[in-house]
Amino acid sequence: MDVHEKPQDTKNMEVQENRQAPCEHAGEVPFRLFSSAKARRTSSVDMNQVVGQMDILFICLDTLRYDAAVKEQEDGATPVLNRYGSWKKCQAPGNFTWPSHHAMFAGFLPADHEAKNLADREMLFFPRQIGMGRKTPPGAYGFSGGTIMEGLEKEGYDTWCVGGVSFFDKRSDLGKVFPGYFRKSYWNPSFGCGVKDSTKNQVDFILRKLEAADPGQRIFMYLNVDAIHYPNSFYLDGCSHDNLASHRAALRYTDRELGQLFDHWKGKRGDTFVICCSDHGTCYGEDGCQFHGINHPVVNTVPYKHFFL
């Protein structure tokens, strides 16, 4: 070997070769590798027949556990929500409010619990400007922009946010982020965690706003219900601390209030598409775990349903 010749850097050559090699379908998800999915999942509702034709309500029952929701459903204790079908068992988009909402607002709603890969997801809203083939799945509404709300605004929707938990209260820089995604956003202390009548206060406020709303203007409204979030012990007589029983009692309270919202919205606004789900669950001592923001089956498993009013 010539003394002036440097030894070959085989690792660097490998990197350069990889950079130069042609990449078929660059930037796309390799669906051919998803053996469990014969084809992309088709949405159970054609969102292209929804968008532009009716209002859309997105209701997050913040922190609601799947097991609690199903038990109340089976006991007939949530008659309003039962009216619109059974809960579907799903994977949470995140293990607490912040990551979960960023995913949901980008179109990644809770995925079927049995989903094994991206192709198994049911997509109602599809962000066209990212990967996954950039081809909108059948039945999904393909939107442009950073959020569902931005996409729907381009379709003429007025976007509303009625906040609940502190990530929506606008009194801090962090609490201004999510409300900033909407044209109109509302929060006041009577909507917050720790207020026993928080859901009633939110619903009463929404109904007043509807009275002044233009009937010809389509609305996308996001409602963050925080009654089920801690503290919830005051929904159960004689309960001194939050537990699964008070969590379920908070859901029963919420169900009653949602009945007024649904009935009034339908009567005032006509046909409406509703997405109702939890963003994550929470622990009450299971396996020594408390609260959420951690990965545990009861945190990562959430109830989901969508329906028409």
RODO-2510 file (C-alpha; in nm, 4 decimals, decimal comma):
residues 309
     n   res          X          Y          Z
     1     m     0,0000     0,0000     0,0000
     2     d     0,1299     0,3482    -0,0886
     3     v     0,2427     0,5206     0,2303
     4     h     0,0491     0,8312     0,1251
     5     e    -0,2776     0,6410     0,0786
     6     k    -0,5140     0,6478     0,3742
     7     p    -0,6904     0,3255     0,4798
     8     q    -1,0395     0,3018     0,3381
     9     d    -1,3158     0,4176     0,5733
    10     t    -1,5555     0,1316     0,5046
    11     k    -1,8173     0,2698     0,7432
    12     n    -1,8199     0,6078     0,5664
    13     m    -1,8413     0,4363     0,2270
    14     e    -2,1434     0,2405     0,3485
    15     v    -2,3171     0,5594     0,4538
    16     q    -2,2418     0,7262     0,1196
    17     e    -2,3677     0,4247    -0,0736
    18     n    -2,6882     0,4249     0,1267
    19     r    -2,7390     0,7930     0,0549
    20     q    -2,6892     0,7403    -0,3176
    21     a    -2,9039     0,4300    -0,3465
    22     p    -3,2454     0,4925    -0,4989
    23     c    -3,5315     0,4632    -0,2491
    24     e    -3,8597     0,3401    -0,3861
    25     h    -4,1597     0,5364    -0,2515
    26     a    -3,9343     0,7505    -0,0320
    27     g    -4,1145     0,9022     0,2635
    28     e    -4,4018     0,6585     0,2505
    29     v    -4,4995     0,4002     0,5080
    30     p    -4,4128     0,0491     0,3710
    31     f    -4,7629    -0,0992     0,3810
    32     r    -4,6380    -0,4148     0,2067
    33     l    -4,4633    -0,5056     0,5328
    34     f    -4,7882    -0,4920     0,7325
    35     s    -4,8832    -0,8583     0,7050
    36     s    -5,1887    -0,8267     0,9309
    37     a    -5,3543    -0,5714     0,7031
    38     k    -5,4719    -0,6897     0,3617
    39     a    -5,5620    -0,3344     0,2695
    40     r    -5,5953    -0,0006     0,4353
    41     r    -5,8706     0,0260     0,6907
    42     t    -6,1897     0,1830     0,5544
    43     s    -6,3682     0,4339     0,7756
    44     s    -6,7050     0,3218     0,9145
    45     v    -6,8457     0,6603     0,8126
    46     d    -6,7698     0,8566     0,4974
    47     m    -6,6347     1,1803     0,6382
    48     n    -6,6510     1,3385     0,2953
    49     q    -7,0290     1,3236     0,3321
    50     v    -7,0006     1,4872     0,6762
    51     v    -6,7545     1,7707     0,6222
    52     g    -6,9332     2,0737     0,4845
    53     q    -7,2762     1,9184     0,5341
    54     m    -7,3190     1,9306     0,9119
    55     d    -7,1694     2,0413     1,2426
    56     i    -6,9050     1,8289     1,4116
    57     l    -6,8790     1,7929     1,7906
    58     f    -6,5623     1,6453     1,9387
    59     i    -6,6155     1,5649     2,3058
    60     c    -6,3269     1,4442     2,5182
    61     l    -6,4243     1,2878     2,8504
    62     d    -6,0866     1,3642     2,9961
    63     t    -5,9269     1,0757     3,1923
    64     l    -6,2187     0,8322     3,1492
    65     r    -6,1113     0,4697     3,1868
    66     y    -6,2421     0,2083     2,9462
    67     d    -6,3356    -0,0392     3,2204
    68     a    -6,5343     0,2255     3,4073
    69     a    -6,7187     0,3347     3,0930
    70     v    -6,8134    -0,0224     3,0006
    71     k    -6,9325    -0,1085     3,3519
    72     e    -7,1627     0,1958     3,3583
    73     q    -7,2841     0,1069     3,0114
    74     e    -7,3641    -0,2502     3,1159
    75     d    -7,5432    -0,1308     3,4290
    76     g    -7,7570     0,1071     3,2215
    77     a    -7,6276     0,3952     3,4330
    78     t    -7,5314     0,6153     3,1371
    79     p    -7,8562     0,6189     2,9353
    80     v    -7,7637     0,9199     2,7215
    81     l    -7,4355     0,7767     2,5947
    82     n    -7,5891     0,4283     2,5702
    83     r    -7,8404     0,5749     2,3275
    84     y    -7,5614     0,6107     2,0723
    85     g    -7,4092     0,2635     2,0744
    86     s    -7,1499     0,0719     2,2716
    87     w    -6,8054     0,1864     2,3654
    88     k    -6,5213     0,0606     2,1497
    89     k    -6,2006    -0,0475     2,3232
    90     c    -5,9122     0,1613     2,1917
    91     q    -5,5477     0,2475     2,2424
    92     a    -5,4943     0,5951     2,3858
    93     p    -5,2919     0,8352     2,1666
    94     g    -5,0885     0,9373     2,4743
    95     n    -5,0646     0,8716     2,8458
    96     f    -5,1717     1,2200     2,9553
    97     t    -5,3547     1,5190     2,8104
    98     w    -5,0679     1,7011     2,6395
    99     p    -4,9350     1,4307     2,4027
   100     s    -5,2779     1,2764     2,3509
   101     h    -5,4361     1,6000     2,2294
   102     h    -5,1514     1,6874     1,9978
   103     a    -5,2082     1,3511     1,8293
   104     m    -5,5878     1,3800     1,8185
   105     f    -5,5863     1,7350     1,6869
   106     a    -5,3608     1,6112     1,4042
   107     g    -5,6178     1,3446     1,3125
   108     f    -5,4772     1,0505     1,5076
   109     l    -5,7765     0,9559     1,7210
   110     p    -5,7678     0,6527     1,9538
   111     a    -5,6813     0,3395     1,7544
   112     d    -5,8612     0,0053     1,7760
   113     h    -5,7256    -0,1953     2,0656
   114     e    -5,6490    -0,4852     1,8317
   115     a    -5,4622    -0,2716     1,5756
   116     k    -5,1199    -0,4141     1,4982
   117     n    -4,9890    -0,1403     1,2716
   118     l    -5,0747     0,1947     1,1139
   119     a    -5,2725     0,0324     0,8347
   120     d    -5,5116    -0,1167     1,0915
   121     r    -5,6197     0,2275     1,2123
   122     e    -5,9559     0,3737     1,1228
   123     m    -5,8863     0,7271     1,0047
   124     l    -6,1712     0,9804     1,0099
   125     f    -5,9353     1,2682     0,9373
   126     f    -5,6155     1,2222     0,7394
   127     p    -5,3320     1,4782     0,7351
   128     r    -5,2386     1,4747     0,3670
   129     q    -4,9033     1,6467     0,4055
   130     i    -4,7278     1,3712     0,5998
   131     g    -4,6208     1,0164     0,5139
   132     m    -4,8391     0,7045     0,5156
   133     g    -4,8346     0,7183     0,1356
   134     r    -4,9957     1,0635     0,1310
   135     k    -5,3021     0,8868    -0,0062
   136     t    -5,6202     0,9497     0,1886
   137     p    -5,7780     0,6228     0,3078
   138     p    -6,1303     0,5484     0,1777
   139     g    -6,3938     0,7313     0,3809
   140     a    -6,1477     0,9615     0,5560
   141     y    -6,1452     1,3375     0,5102
   142     g    -5,8037     1,4478     0,3881
   143     f    -5,7128     1,7863     0,5331
   144     s    -5,4281     2,0281     0,4771
   145     g    -5,2734     2,2252     0,7606
   146     g    -5,1295     2,1407     1,0983
   147     t    -5,4552     2,0425     1,2700
   148     i    -5,8055     1,9168     1,1969
   149     m    -5,9319     2,2620     1,2897
   150     e    -5,7080     2,4369     1,0389
   151     g    -5,8265     2,2006     0,7677
   152     l    -6,1936     2,2486     0,8551
   153     e    -6,1568     2,6264     0,8665
   154     k    -6,0536     2,6066     0,5004
   155     e    -6,3878     2,4346     0,4406
   156     g    -6,5710     2,7267     0,6006
   157     y    -6,6120     2,5942     0,9552
   158     d    -6,6081     2,8171     1,2601
   159     t    -6,3956     2,6336     1,5184
   160     w    -6,4787     2,6516     1,8889
   161     c    -6,2975     2,5224     2,1963
   162     v    -6,4632     2,5020     2,5386
   163     g    -6,1862     2,4057     2,7765
   164     g    -6,1791     2,2150     3,1009
   165     v    -5,8470     2,0936     3,2398
   166     s    -5,5620     2,3375     3,2984
   167     f    -5,4061     2,2754     2,9560
   168     f    -5,6983     2,4818     2,8205
   169     d    -5,7353     2,7544     3,0836
   170     k    -5,5285     3,0225     2,9019
   171     r    -5,3853     3,1617     3,2260
   172     s    -5,0395     3,0254     3,1448
   173     d    -4,8304     3,0054     2,8295
   174     l    -4,8823     2,6288     2,8188
   175     g    -5,2557     2,6749     2,8720
   176     k    -5,2778     2,9001     2,5662
   177     v    -5,1383     2,6480     2,3174
   178     f    -5,4437     2,4283     2,2545
   179     p    -5,6970     2,7143     2,2621
   180     g    -5,4786     2,8907     2,0047
   181     y    -5,5653     2,6230     1,7491
   182     f    -5,9260     2,7479     1,7351
   183     r    -6,0894     3,0638     1,6039
   184     k    -6,2907     3,0924     1,9236
   185     s    -6,1834     2,9527     2,2599
   186     y    -6,3517     2,9777     2,5978
   187     w    -6,2559     2,8962     2,9538
   188     n    -6,3392     3,0320     3,2960
   189     p    -6,2793     2,8993     3,6475
   190     s    -6,6304     2,7527     3,6703
   191     f    -6,5273     2,5029     3,3971
   192     g    -6,2197     2,3845     3,5849
   193     c    -6,1201     2,0759     3,7794
   194     g    -6,2433     2,0918     4,1362
   195     v    -6,5777     2,2531     4,0453
   196     k    -6,8523     1,9996     4,1054
   197     d    -7,0863     2,1568     3,8483
   198     s    -6,8144     2,2062     3,5842
   199     t    -6,9899     2,0101     3,3092
   200     k    -7,3240     2,1794     3,3740
   201     n    -7,1487     2,5163     3,3591
   202     q    -6,9845     2,4251     3,0281
   203     v    -7,3096     2,2995     2,8746
   204     d    -7,5083     2,6039     2,9915
   205     f    -7,2424     2,8293     2,8392
   206     i    -7,2489     2,6423     2,5070
   207     l    -7,6269     2,6602     2,4866
   208     r    -7,6157     3,0371     2,5353
   209     k    -7,3559     3,0669     2,2591
   210     l    -7,5709     2,8582     2,0261
   211     e    -7,8584     3,1022     2,0620
   212     a    -7,6461     3,3713     1,8973
   213     a    -7,4795     3,1458     1,6384
   214     d    -7,5525     3,1870     1,2674
   215     p    -7,7623     2,8827     1,1677
   216     g    -7,6002     2,8837     0,8243
   217     q    -7,2448     2,8705     0,9647
   218     r    -7,1028     2,5206     1,0145
   219     i    -6,9380     2,4686     1,3538
   220     f    -6,6647     2,2349     1,4705
   221     m    -6,6683     2,2375     1,8493
   222     y    -6,4230     2,0689     2,0835
   223     l    -6,5400     2,0236     2,4437
   224     n    -6,2980     1,9102     2,7130
   225     v    -6,5027     1,7633     2,9998
   226     d    -6,2928     1,7474     3,3158
   227     a    -6,5459     1,6194     3,5724
   228     i    -6,3973     1,2683     3,5608
   229     h    -6,0459     1,4036     3,6083
   230     y    -5,9295     1,4436     3,9671
   231     p    -6,0777     1,5497     4,2037
   232     n    -6,3942     1,3457     4,1594
   233     s    -6,4653     1,2201     4,5122
   234     f    -6,7454     1,4749     4,5603
   235     y    -6,9622     1,2907     4,3079
   236     l    -7,0017     1,0008     4,5512
   237     d    -7,1690     1,0607     4,8874
   238     g    -6,9442     0,9797     5,1809
   239     c    -6,6333     0,9457     4,9639
   240     s    -6,3246     1,1163     5,1060
   241     h    -6,0754     1,0460     4,8281
   242     d    -6,0810     0,9716     4,4565
   243     n    -6,1199     0,6075     4,3589
   244     l    -6,2705     0,3989     4,0817
   245     a    -6,6189     0,4230     4,2340
   246     s    -6,6119     0,8051     4,2395
   247     h    -6,4628     0,8031     3,8891
   248     r    -6,7690     0,6102     3,7720
   249     a    -7,0014     0,8431     3,9639
   250     a    -6,8453     1,1382     3,7806
   251     l    -6,9261     0,9707     3,4495
   252     r    -7,2903     0,9288     3,5537
   253     y    -7,3059     1,3003     3,6349
   254     t    -7,1478     1,3871     3,2993
   255     d    -7,3934     1,1662     3,1122
   256     r    -7,6895     1,3614     3,2492
   257     e    -7,5423     1,6925     3,1389
   258     l    -7,4535     1,5662     2,7921
   259     g    -7,8182     1,4738     2,7401
   260     q    -7,9143     1,8404     2,7534
   261     l    -7,6323     1,9345     2,5163
   262     f    -7,7209     1,6698     2,2574
   263     d    -8,0945     1,7362     2,2627
   264     h    -8,0544     2,1123     2,2345
   265     w    -7,7838     2,0974     1,9673
   266     k    -7,9897     1,8585     1,7542
   267     g    -8,3015     2,0727     1,7906
   268     k    -8,1190     2,3947     1,7155
   269     r    -7,8619     2,2854     1,4580
   270     g    -7,9967     1,9694     1,2940
   271     d    -7,7903     1,6679     1,1900
   272     t    -7,4571     1,6618     1,3678
   273     f    -7,1640     1,4210     1,3761
   274     v    -7,0217     1,3497     1,7221
   275     i    -6,6855     1,2044     1,8241
   276     c    -6,6807     1,1061     2,1915
   277     c    -6,3795     0,9510     2,3581
   278     s    -6,1254     0,9676     2,6371
   279     d    -5,7702     1,0881     2,5922
   280     h    -5,6217     0,8508     2,8529
   281     g    -5,7182     0,6609     3,1648
   282     t    -5,5807     0,6865     3,5171
   283     c    -5,4639     0,4543     3,7953
   284     y    -5,6076     0,4175     4,1434
   285     g    -5,3387     0,1964     4,2927
   286     e    -5,3282    -0,0815     4,0332
   287     d    -4,9848    -0,2496     4,0539
   288     g    -4,8832     0,0318     4,2877
   289     c    -4,9483     0,2949     4,0200
   290     q    -5,1233     0,6257     4,0734
   291     f    -5,2630     0,8861     3,8360
   292     h    -5,1523     0,8992     3,4701
   293     g    -4,8563     1,0210     3,2654
   294     i    -4,7250     0,6641     3,2937
   295     n    -4,7761     0,3580     3,0766
   296     h    -5,0140     0,1121     3,2419
   297     p    -5,2978    -0,0822     3,0746
   298     v    -5,5708     0,1244     3,2433
   299     v    -5,3983     0,4452     3,1326
   300     n    -5,3345     0,3256     2,7782
   301     t    -5,6846     0,1840     2,7163
   302     v    -5,9714     0,4232     2,6465
   303     p    -6,3368     0,4173     2,5355
   304     y    -6,4322     0,5607     2,1978
   305     k    -6,7464     0,6021     1,9876
   306     h    -6,8748     0,8211     1,7088
   307     f    -7,2342     0,8739     1,6043
   308     f    -7,4895     1,1087     1,4502
   309     l    -7,7365     1,3185     1,6450
***
